[in-house]
Amino acid sequence: MRVGGLMKVYITGCGRSGTGLLWRLMGYFIGGRLVSALDVEGRMSDEINLADFTEGVGKRDRWSLLSGEIGLDDIERQKRLIRDRGITVINIIRDGRDVIQSGYISSDRWVSCIAQRELCKDVIAAEVVYEDLVRWPDREQEILSDKLGLRIGRWFSEYPVGYDGQRPIDTRSVGKDWSGLRLSDTFHQALRMAGYGK
């Protein structure tokens, strides 16, 4: 939804799924202003929770782009906030086998993120698949542009223009060696739910 001609966007997804990358890439649309948690909490981070977003940045007449997660606690109340505040939610999803190999996210955490996604489908305006984003960045940008009515200023494939020290988009983070992973039936079920695996 647009307020004063600008859009408030909240990016959600499991850690290590590309929320930060997508957050930065969204600045390549015309009119995007990247807002970090520094604006709300006085500390440097690009992740804040939904409550801080709706009470702080989300109330401003600006296009706010953040990464974070919608918590499972009191999910219906948070979904009402999304609707009432006119927030556009973009979810990003990534193969859980690659996510857990980062060493930062447990398999249980990834499964819970997929459960969260299922509960929030009715408020997710657009979903980005990480693997598609790194393989075909400009195609995915066009899809977001069409779906959300955004104008392209620079192509995603030009990243990391303007972001010193950031690596260019590439596919090395896709399809790592999964042969040593021991995964539960619950994890495999979540993979299928997310569109991965057989």
Backbone as CSV, one residue per row, in Angstrom:
resi,resn,N_x,N_y,N_z,CA_x,CA_y,CA_z,C_x,C_y,C_z
1,MET,0.844,-1.194,0.000,0.000,0.000,0.000,0.881,1.247,0.000
2,ARG,0.411,2.289,-0.672,1.182,3.522,-0.759,0.606,4.579,0.174
3,VAL,1.479,5.301,0.836,1.077,6.407,1.707,1.831,7.640,1.219
4,GLY,1.095,8.651,0.817,1.747,9.833,0.283,2.566,9.533,-0.951
5,GLY,2.136,8.543,-1.736,2.823,8.171,-2.961,3.999,7.243,-2.752
6,LEU,4.311,6.910,-1.490,5.437,6.038,-1.199,4.945,4.750,-0.550
7,MET,5.760,3.711,-0.616,5.359,2.400,-0.153,6.129,1.984,1.095
8,LYS,5.408,1.366,2.035,6.035,0.805,3.228,6.159,-0.697,3.018
9,VAL,7.374,-1.195,3.020,7.627,-2.609,2.746,8.384,-3.222,3.902
10,TYR,7.904,-4.383,4.338,8.599,-5.153,5.378,9.058,-6.456,4.747
11,ILE,10.355,-6.709,4.787,10.915,-7.934,4.212,11.089,-8.954,5.321
12,THR,10.543,-10.133,5.100,10.647,-11.180,6.097,11.230,-12.447,5.470
13,GLY,11.725,-13.332,6.337,12.308,-14.591,5.878,13.245,-15.123,6.938
14,CYS,13.600,-16.364,6.825,14.519,-16.980,7.775,15.907,-16.355,7.633
15,GLY,16.636,-16.314,8.729,18.021,-15.857,8.669,18.818,-16.646,7.638
16,ARG,19.758,-16.002,6.997,20.620,-16.595,5.975,19.860,-17.017,4.722
17,SER,18.691,-16.399,4.526,17.896,-16.706,3.334,17.941,-15.597,2.298
18,GLY,18.699,-14.539,2.567,18.819,-13.450,1.606,18.002,-12.222,1.947
19,THR,17.517,-12.116,3.202,16.739,-10.933,3.577,17.571,-9.655,3.441
20,GLY,18.820,-9.714,3.906,19.686,-8.537,3.816,20.010,-8.158,2.382
21,LEU,20.273,-9.171,1.548,20.549,-8.919,0.129,19.341,-8.278,-0.538
22,LEU,18.166,-8.842,-0.316,16.963,-8.285,-0.934,16.697,-6.875,-0.424
23,TRP,16.915,-6.654,0.875,16.746,-5.325,1.460,17.595,-4.299,0.717
24,ARG,18.867,-4.649,0.450,19.745,-3.715,-0.267,19.313,-3.565,-1.727
25,LEU,18.930,-4.663,-2.354,18.533,-4.599,-3.761,17.281,-3.755,-3.976
26,MET,16.389,-3.734,-2.988,15.160,-2.967,-3.154,15.447,-1.472,-3.328
27,GLY,16.613,-1.036,-2.887,17.010,0.351,-3.107,17.262,0.667,-4.566
28,TYR,17.267,-0.346,-5.421,17.477,-0.143,-6.852,16.191,0.235,-7.572
29,PHE,15.077,0.216,-6.843,13.845,0.760,-7.391,13.817,2.264,-7.133
30,ILE,13.189,3.014,-8.021,13.127,4.466,-7.892,12.268,4.830,-6.676
31,GLY,12.798,5.696,-5.839,12.043,6.173,-4.680,12.269,5.380,-3.419
32,GLY,13.069,4.333,-3.496,13.317,3.515,-2.316,14.246,4.210,-1.338
33,ARG,13.916,4.154,-0.070,14.797,4.665,0.977,15.034,3.522,1.939
34,LEU,16.270,3.071,2.038,16.584,1.980,2.938,16.599,2.491,4.371
35,VAL,15.829,1.855,5.228,15.736,2.250,6.624,16.243,1.099,7.473
36,SER,17.178,1.377,8.351,17.703,0.318,9.214,17.173,0.500,10.628
37,ALA,17.472,-0.491,11.461,17.034,-0.430,12.856,17.652,0.759,13.578
38,LEU,18.707,1.316,13.031,19.330,2.495,13.626,18.307,3.625,13.768
39,ASP,17.369,3.697,12.820,16.355,4.747,12.846,15.361,4.553,13.984
40,VAL,15.245,3.337,14.482,14.234,3.028,15.487,14.858,2.790,16.857
41,GLU,15.957,2.052,16.888,16.516,1.603,18.150,17.851,2.241,18.514
42,GLY,18.397,3.064,17.632,19.655,3.711,17.911,20.859,2.797,17.829
43,ARG,20.730,1.700,17.087,21.869,0.801,16.900,21.926,0.386,15.432
44,MET,23.109,0.006,14.982,23.296,-0.302,13.570,22.906,-1.738,13.270
45,SER,21.837,-1.905,12.534,21.379,-3.227,12.097,20.341,-3.009,11.025
46,ASP,20.186,-3.981,10.112,19.117,-3.845,9.129,17.922,-4.709,9.516
47,GLU,17.936,-5.265,10.744,16.839,-6.120,11.171,16.155,-5.563,12.412
48,ILE,14.854,-5.407,12.334,14.052,-5.070,13.501,12.798,-5.940,13.461
49,ASN,12.138,-6.085,14.588,10.933,-6.908,14.589,9.736,-6.085,14.106
50,LEU,8.656,-6.803,13.818,7.497,-6.162,13.219,6.878,-5.113,14.127
51,ALA,6.854,-5.372,15.432,6.266,-4.401,16.359,7.019,-3.074,16.294
52,ASP,8.367,-3.124,16.308,9.155,-1.893,16.204,8.912,-1.205,14.862
53,PHE,8.755,-2.022,13.826,8.534,-1.470,12.489,7.193,-0.732,12.421
54,THR,6.124,-1.373,12.897,4.804,-0.760,12.803,4.680,0.455,13.710
55,GLU,5.331,0.404,14.871,5.233,1.520,15.812,6.196,2.652,15.479
56,GLY,7.280,2.325,14.770,8.285,3.329,14.455,8.313,3.687,12.991
57,VAL,9.190,3.014,12.265,9.391,3.337,10.847,8.112,3.177,10.053
58,GLY,7.336,2.141,10.370,6.152,1.842,9.581,5.098,2.920,9.588
59,LYS,5.148,3.829,10.545,4.168,4.909,10.608,4.598,6.110,9.772
60,ARG,5.850,6.152,9.367,6.351,7.305,8.642,5.872,7.293,7.195
61,ASP,5.801,8.459,6.636,5.398,8.596,5.252,6.624,8.395,4.361
62,ARG,7.159,7.192,4.408,8.363,6.867,3.636,8.267,5.427,3.166
63,TRP,9.102,5.112,2.211,9.206,3.741,1.749,10.251,3.075,2.626
64,SER,9.829,2.220,3.522,10.722,1.610,4.498,10.965,0.156,4.126
65,LEU,12.201,-0.223,4.051,12.564,-1.570,3.630,13.417,-2.216,4.700
66,LEU,12.930,-3.278,5.271,13.609,-3.897,6.398,13.607,-5.405,6.257
67,SER,14.555,-6.054,6.900,14.528,-7.508,6.954,14.240,-7.933,8.379
68,GLY,13.645,-9.064,8.526,13.294,-9.560,9.847,12.304,-10.701,9.743
69,GLU,11.728,-11.082,10.837,10.796,-12.190,10.846,9.518,-11.821,11.575
70,ILE,8.416,-12.361,11.106,7.157,-12.219,11.813,7.110,-13.351,12.824
71,GLY,7.075,-13.038,14.100,7.094,-14.062,15.134,5.823,-14.888,15.163
72,LEU,5.940,-16.129,15.619,4.782,-17.002,15.703,3.858,-16.615,16.853
73,ASP,4.382,-15.912,17.855,3.556,-15.494,18.985,2.566,-14.416,18.545
74,ASP,1.316,-14.630,18.897,0.274,-13.650,18.610,0.264,-13.245,17.143
75,ILE,0.332,-14.258,16.268,0.472,-14.013,14.839,-0.708,-13.243,14.261
76,GLU,-1.910,-13.529,14.747,-3.088,-12.843,14.204,-3.051,-11.351,14.514
77,ARG,-2.576,-10.983,15.704,-2.462,-9.561,16.044,-1.473,-8.864,15.111
78,GLN,-0.368,-9.546,14.830,0.628,-8.944,13.948,0.095,-8.813,12.527
79,LYS,-0.679,-9.800,12.100,-1.257,-9.712,10.759,-2.264,-8.564,10.664
80,ARG,-2.992,-8.325,11.741,-3.901,-7.174,11.765,-3.121,-5.860,11.649
81,LEU,-1.958,-5.804,12.335,-1.116,-4.610,12.231,-0.660,-4.389,10.795
82,ILE,-0.294,-5.465,10.120,0.141,-5.359,8.724,-0.969,-4.750,7.879
83,ARG,-2.182,-5.262,8.066,-3.315,-4.759,7.276,-3.671,-3.324,7.670
84,ASP,-3.755,-3.076,8.973,-4.184,-1.762,9.447,-3.194,-0.658,9.090
85,ARG,-1.895,-0.982,9.098,-0.873,0.027,8.814,-0.548,0.106,7.321
86,GLY,-1.172,-0.748,6.517,-0.924,-0.693,5.073,0.489,-1.090,4.698
87,ILE,1.008,-2.131,5.341,2.384,-2.570,5.083,2.394,-3.664,4.008
88,THR,3.283,-3.538,3.059,3.470,-4.547,2.028,4.563,-5.508,2.496
89,VAL,4.231,-6.783,2.612,5.187,-7.788,3.078,5.755,-8.546,1.883
90,ILE,7.080,-8.589,1.827,7.771,-9.424,0.840,8.516,-10.501,1.610
91,ASN,8.262,-11.752,1.286,8.958,-12.869,1.925,10.010,-13.406,0.972
92,ILE,11.154,-13.792,1.525,12.180,-14.457,0.723,12.420,-15.836,1.307
93,ILE,12.542,-16.805,0.436,12.694,-18.195,0.848,13.931,-18.785,0.176
94,ARG,14.609,-19.672,0.908,15.824,-20.306,0.389,15.847,-21.762,0.835
95,ASP,16.434,-22.612,0.029,16.533,-24.042,0.354,17.143,-24.214,1.742
96,GLY,16.403,-24.883,2.623,16.843,-25.048,4.003,18.153,-25.773,4.154
97,ARG,18.491,-26.628,3.197,19.765,-27.359,3.276,20.949,-26.413,3.146
98,ASP,20.800,-25.397,2.312,21.856,-24.386,2.212,21.847,-23.461,3.425
99,VAL,20.655,-23.143,3.915,20.533,-22.234,5.055,21.238,-22.797,6.291
100,ILE,20.975,-24.071,6.611,21.531,-24.624,7.847,23.032,-24.847,7.756
101,GLN,23.571,-24.924,6.549,25.021,-25.085,6.413,25.786,-23.800,6.716
102,SER,25.054,-22.707,6.895,25.717,-21.458,7.276,26.303,-21.553,8.684
103,GLY,25.731,-22.477,9.497,26.187,-22.611,10.874,25.497,-21.674,11.844
104,TYR,24.669,-20.759,11.330,23.978,-19.793,12.177,22.525,-20.186,12.450
105,ILE,21.943,-20.973,11.564,20.534,-21.328,11.655,20.413,-22.839,11.830
106,SER,19.675,-23.261,12.853,19.471,-24.691,13.087,18.378,-25.215,12.162
107,SER,18.329,-26.529,12.009,17.273,-27.114,11.176,15.902,-26.836,11.780
108,ASP,15.794,-26.872,13.116,14.506,-26.581,13.767,14.065,-25.147,13.494
109,ARG,15.024,-24.231,13.503,14.693,-22.823,13.239,14.170,-22.655,11.817
110,TRP,14.810,-23.319,10.850,14.346,-23.199,9.467,12.940,-23.774,9.317
111,VAL,12.684,-24.913,9.946,11.347,-25.519,9.903,10.316,-24.550,10.475
112,SER,10.654,-23.875,11.582,9.708,-22.927,12.182,9.467,-21.734,11.266
113,CYS,10.485,-21.330,10.506,10.310,-20.233,9.554,9.342,-20.620,8.437
114,ILE,9.408,-21.857,8.005,8.484,-22.325,6.967,7.066,-22.388,7.526
115,ALA,6.939,-22.805,8.795,5.621,-22.810,9.437,5.066,-21.392,9.514
116,GLN,5.934,-20.441,9.847,5.553,-19.029,9.898,5.063,-18.552,8.538
117,ARG,5.788,-18.926,7.492,5.404,-18.547,6.127,4.010,-19.050,5.782
118,GLU,3.734,-20.288,6.162,2.418,-20.854,5.868,1.311,-20.073,6.574
119,LEU,1.565,-19.670,7.807,0.575,-18.928,8.578,0.364,-17.509,8.061
120,CYS,1.364,-16.985,7.354,1.313,-15.584,6.924,1.027,-15.407,5.434
121,LYS,0.705,-16.497,4.740,0.520,-16.399,3.291,-0.515,-15.357,2.888
122,ASP,-1.520,-15.175,3.731,-2.587,-14.237,3.375,-2.176,-12.774,3.494
123,VAL,-1.023,-12.490,4.088,-0.558,-11.097,4.158,0.746,-10.884,3.386
124,ILE,1.248,-11.925,2.746,2.467,-11.794,1.939,2.077,-11.336,0.539
125,ALA,2.528,-10.139,0.167,2.182,-9.567,-1.132,3.017,-10.153,-2.259
126,ALA,4.244,-10.529,-1.942,5.147,-11.094,-2.959,6.155,-11.998,-2.270
127,GLU,6.544,-13.050,-2.972,7.575,-13.935,-2.439,8.701,-14.063,-3.452
128,VAL,9.926,-13.985,-2.952,11.123,-14.102,-3.779,11.824,-15.400,-3.400
129,VAL,12.202,-16.171,-4.399,12.967,-17.392,-4.174,14.441,-17.029,-4.330
130,TYR,15.224,-17.257,-3.272,16.633,-16.851,-3.256,17.385,-17.390,-4.472
131,GLU,17.184,-18.666,-4.774,17.908,-19.288,-5.891,17.605,-18.590,-7.212
132,ASP,16.350,-18.178,-7.417,15.986,-17.444,-8.630,16.586,-16.045,-8.615
133,LEU,16.634,-15.435,-7.427,17.180,-14.081,-7.310,18.648,-14.031,-7.717
134,VAL,19.437,-15.025,-7.309,20.865,-14.987,-7.647,21.143,-15.509,-9.058
135,ARG,20.255,-16.350,-9.580,20.456,-16.853,-10.949,19.971,-15.860,-11.999
136,TRP,18.828,-15.266,-11.751,18.194,-14.363,-12.716,17.742,-13.078,-12.020
137,PRO,18.685,-12.272,-11.515,18.307,-11.091,-10.717,17.408,-10.106,-11.439
138,ASP,17.691,-9.847,-12.717,16.888,-8.848,-13.427,15.477,-9.352,-13.714
139,ARG,15.344,-10.638,-14.005,14.016,-11.206,-14.203,13.185,-11.096,-12.924
140,GLU,13.816,-11.415,-11.783,13.099,-11.328,-10.503,12.747,-9.881,-10.166
141,GLN,13.617,-8.949,-10.564,13.325,-7.535,-10.332,12.115,-7.105,-11.156
142,GLU,12.033,-7.570,-12.395,10.884,-7.234,-13.232,9.590,-7.799,-12.659
143,ILE,9.654,-9.010,-12.100,8.473,-9.618,-11.485,8.000,-8.770,-10.304
144,LEU,8.947,-8.361,-9.442,8.585,-7.495,-8.311,8.036,-6.159,-8.792
145,SER,8.639,-5.610,-9.830,8.198,-4.337,-10.380,6.749,-4.427,-10.847
146,ASP,6.429,-5.499,-11.577,5.069,-5.678,-12.083,4.080,-5.939,-10.948
147,LYS,4.476,-6.775,-10.006,3.564,-7.185,-8.935,3.259,-6.036,-7.977
148,LEU,4.255,-5.212,-7.692,4.096,-4.160,-6.684,3.991,-2.757,-7.271
149,GLY,4.093,-2.656,-8.590,3.966,-1.345,-9.220,5.148,-0.435,-8.960
150,LEU,6.357,-1.002,-8.923,7.568,-0.224,-8.651,8.312,0.074,-9.953
151,ARG,8.986,1.223,-9.996,9.767,1.585,-11.181,11.240,1.255,-10.947
152,ILE,11.859,0.644,-11.936,13.260,0.224,-11.838,14.183,1.413,-12.098
153,GLY,15.104,1.632,-11.152,16.093,2.689,-11.313,17.413,2.135,-11.829
154,ARG,17.872,1.042,-11.214,19.057,0.303,-11.653,18.705,-1.174,-11.602
155,TRP,19.403,-1.952,-12.392,19.140,-3.395,-12.424,19.810,-4.090,-11.254
156,PHE,19.128,-5.105,-10.714,19.694,-5.892,-9.625,21.061,-6.459,-10.003
157,SER,21.235,-6.808,-11.280,22.503,-7.410,-11.716,23.674,-6.449,-11.584
158,GLU,23.407,-5.153,-11.399,24.475,-4.172,-11.217,25.012,-4.163,-9.793
159,TYR,24.321,-4.825,-8.871,24.762,-4.888,-7.475,26.199,-5.415,-7.439
160,PRO,27.105,-4.873,-6.628,26.888,-4.003,-5.476,27.196,-2.530,-5.708
161,VAL,26.721,-1.935,-6.764,26.948,-0.510,-6.993,26.480,0.283,-5.777
162,GLY,27.365,1.084,-5.218,27.003,1.938,-4.091,27.120,1.280,-2.732
163,TYR,27.534,-0.004,-2.689,27.669,-0.691,-1.405,29.087,-1.238,-1.283
164,ASP,29.962,-0.448,-0.720,31.364,-0.830,-0.600,31.504,-2.102,0.233
165,GLY,32.363,-2.990,-0.231,32.658,-4.196,0.519,31.660,-5.326,0.332
166,GLN,30.604,-5.117,-0.445,29.623,-6.176,-0.679,30.032,-6.993,-1.897
167,ARG,29.808,-8.303,-1.800,30.129,-9.182,-2.923,29.070,-9.069,-4.006
168,PRO,29.457,-9.246,-5.276,28.454,-9.264,-6.345,27.537,-10.485,-6.177
169,ILE,26.389,-10.445,-6.813,25.478,-11.584,-6.785,26.088,-12.716,-7.604
170,ASP,26.148,-13.903,-7.031,26.586,-15.064,-7.801,25.892,-16.308,-7.262
171,THR,26.084,-17.419,-7.935,25.351,-18.647,-7.600,26.159,-19.625,-6.742
172,ARG,27.311,-19.204,-6.233,28.132,-20.141,-5.439,27.462,-20.568,-4.140
173,SER,26.483,-19.787,-3.695,25.809,-20.118,-2.447,24.595,-21.029,-2.654
174,VAL,24.402,-21.490,-3.878,23.250,-22.332,-4.210,23.696,-23.772,-4.427
175,GLY,22.964,-24.722,-3.815,23.225,-26.145,-4.057,24.566,-26.603,-3.538
176,LYS,24.839,-26.321,-2.269,26.092,-26.773,-1.667,26.080,-28.297,-1.541
177,ASP,27.156,-28.854,-1.038,27.237,-30.299,-0.843,26.380,-30.697,0.352
178,TRP,25.303,-31.416,0.085,24.365,-31.812,1.135,24.577,-33.245,1.605
179,SER,25.609,-33.914,1.082,25.756,-35.361,1.321,25.945,-35.708,2.800
180,GLY,26.524,-34.806,3.596,26.761,-35.119,5.002,25.633,-34.712,5.944
181,LEU,24.555,-34.166,5.393,23.461,-33.687,6.239,22.558,-34.834,6.687
182,ARG,22.232,-34.835,7.966,21.239,-35.770,8.495,20.000,-34.967,8.839
183,LEU,18.955,-35.186,8.094,17.767,-34.357,8.202,16.575,-35.178,8.675
184,SER,15.771,-34.582,9.528,14.608,-35.265,10.089,13.478,-35.335,9.064
185,ASP,12.505,-36.190,9.342,11.319,-36.262,8.488,10.581,-34.926,8.483
186,THR,10.581,-34.245,9.626,9.930,-32.934,9.727,10.603,-31.935,8.799
187,PHE,11.932,-31.988,8.737,12.676,-31.084,7.864,12.340,-31.377,6.399
188,HIS,12.305,-32.665,6.033,11.967,-33.033,4.655,10.555,-32.589,4.303
189,GLN,9.651,-32.684,5.261,8.277,-32.242,5.036,8.235,-30.739,4.794
190,ALA,9.027,-29.988,5.580,9.091,-28.532,5.388,9.715,-28.184,4.038
191,LEU,10.719,-28.954,3.625,11.314,-28.742,2.300,10.261,-28.852,1.198
192,ARG,9.457,-29.896,1.289,8.411,-30.088,0.289,7.381,-28.968,0.351
193,MET,7.027,-28.558,1.550,6.067,-27.463,1.737,6.582,-26.171,1.101
194,ALA,7.899,-25.988,1.160,8.518,-24.782,0.616,8.815,-24.887,-0.880
195,GLY,8.538,-26.063,-1.454,8.768,-26.241,-2.878,10.125,-26.817,-3.226
196,TYR,10.831,-27.342,-2.243,12.132,-27.971,-2.466,12.008,-29.467,-2.193
197,GLY,12.900,-30.245,-2.749,12.883,-31.676,-2.481,11.753,-32.368,-3.215
198,LYS,11.704,-33.693,-3.004,10.693,-34.512,-3.696,9.718,-35.088,-2.695
